[in-house]
């Protein structure tokens, strides 16, 4: 069973909205080893700006952040690294729990090209599957 399931994808004017479910609930996270593996695969994640409850850089909270939040940052990172995206593009996203008990969250990420965003989502899910403990 996948650790993170995308139940719905909706394209709004300039953003992709995902309904995602974590079977283990809201407490599922990468863990220290998973975060290390993810940062080794995508070192640029360490430099992401992140608004979080701890007011800490994303690299510091990655090991204990929720899987939907990690997905948000991965989709952003993969889009930003794509040479087909404008070099001056700024990518932002949000993660909102709809039901922590049920592990249901809404992740939104803006895009410049919907097909690149879908490819980034596919690659981000594959990366997460390989790093989640």
C-alpha positions in Angstrom: 0.0 0.0 0.0 1.4 3.4 -0.9 2.3 5.6 2.1 0.7 8.6 0.5 -2.3 8.4 -1.9 -3.5 11.1 -4.2 -7.2 10.8 -4.2 -8.0 13.8 -6.4 -6.2 16.3 -8.6 -7.9 19.6 -9.6 -6.4 22.3 -11.7 -7.5 25.8 -10.8 -6.4 28.9 -12.7 -2.8 28.8 -11.8 -2.4 26.0 -9.2 -2.8 22.3 -8.8 -4.9 21.3 -5.8 -4.4 17.8 -4.4 -6.5 15.8 -2.0 -4.1 13.4 -0.4 -4.4 10.7 2.2 -1.8 9.3 4.6 -3.0 5.8 5.7 -1.1 6.1 9.0 -2.8 9.4 9.8 -1.3 12.8 10.4 1.6 11.6 12.5 3.3 9.8 9.5 6.5 11.5 8.7 9.8 10.8 6.9 11.9 10.2 10.0 15.6 11.1 10.3 16.9 8.5 7.8 14.1 9.3 5.3 14.8 13.0 5.5 18.6 12.4 5.0 17.8 10.3 1.9 15.5 12.9 0.5 18.0 15.7 1.1 20.7 13.6 -0.6 18.4 13.1 -3.6 17.2 16.8 -3.6 19.8 19.0 -1.8 18.0 22.1 -2.9 15.2 21.3 -0.4 17.5 22.4 2.4 17.2 26.0 1.0 13.4 26.1 0.8 11.6 28.9 2.7 8.9 27.4 4.9 6.3 29.0 7.1 5.8 26.5 10.0 4.9 26.5 13.6 8.6 26.3 14.7 9.7 29.2 12.5 12.6 27.0 11.3 14.1 26.3 7.9 12.6 23.4 6.0 15.7 21.3 6.3 15.4 21.5 10.1 11.8 20.3 10.2 11.8 17.8 7.3 12.3 14.7 9.4 9.2 15.4 11.5 7.0 17.3 9.0 3.9 15.5 7.6 4.2 13.6 4.4 1.7 15.9 2.6 3.9 18.9 3.5 7.0 17.0 2.2 5.1 16.4 -1.0 4.3 20.1 -1.4 8.0 21.0 -1.1 9.0 18.2 -3.5 6.6 19.3 -6.2 7.8 22.8 -5.9 11.5 21.8 -6.0 11.0 19.6 -9.0 9.2 22.3 -10.9 11.8 24.9 -10.1 14.6 22.6 -11.3 12.9 22.0 -14.6 14.7 23.9 -17.4 11.4 24.4 -19.2 10.1 26.6 -16.4 10.8 30.3 -16.6 14.0 31.1 -14.6 12.2 33.9 -12.8 9.2 31.8 -11.8 8.4 31.6 -8.1 6.6 28.5 -6.8 4.6 28.5 -3.6 2.3 26.0 -2.0 0.2 25.3 1.1 -0.7 22.2 3.0 -3.9 22.1 5.1 -5.2 19.2 7.2 -8.9 18.5 6.4 -9.0 15.6 8.9 -5.9 14.7 10.9 -7.7 11.7 12.3 -8.4 10.3 8.8 -5.0 11.5 7.4 -6.7 13.7 4.8 -4.9 16.8 3.6 -5.2 19.4 0.8 -2.0 20.4 -0.9 -1.9 23.2 -3.3 1.1 24.2 -5.5 1.2 26.8 -8.2 2.6 26.1 -11.7 3.6 27.7 -14.9 2.8 24.6 -17.0 0.2 22.0 -15.9 2.1 19.1 -17.6 5.3 19.9 -15.8 3.4 20.1 -12.6 1.9 16.7 -13.2 5.3 15.3 -14.0 6.7 16.9 -10.8 3.9 15.3 -8.8 4.6 11.8 -10.3 8.4 12.2 -9.5 7.7 13.5 -6.0 5.5 10.6 -5.2 8.2 8.2 -6.4 10.8 9.9 -4.4 8.7 9.8 -1.3 8.0 6.1 -1.7 11.8 5.5 -1.8 12.5 7.5 1.4 9.6 6.9 3.8 10.6 4.7 6.7 
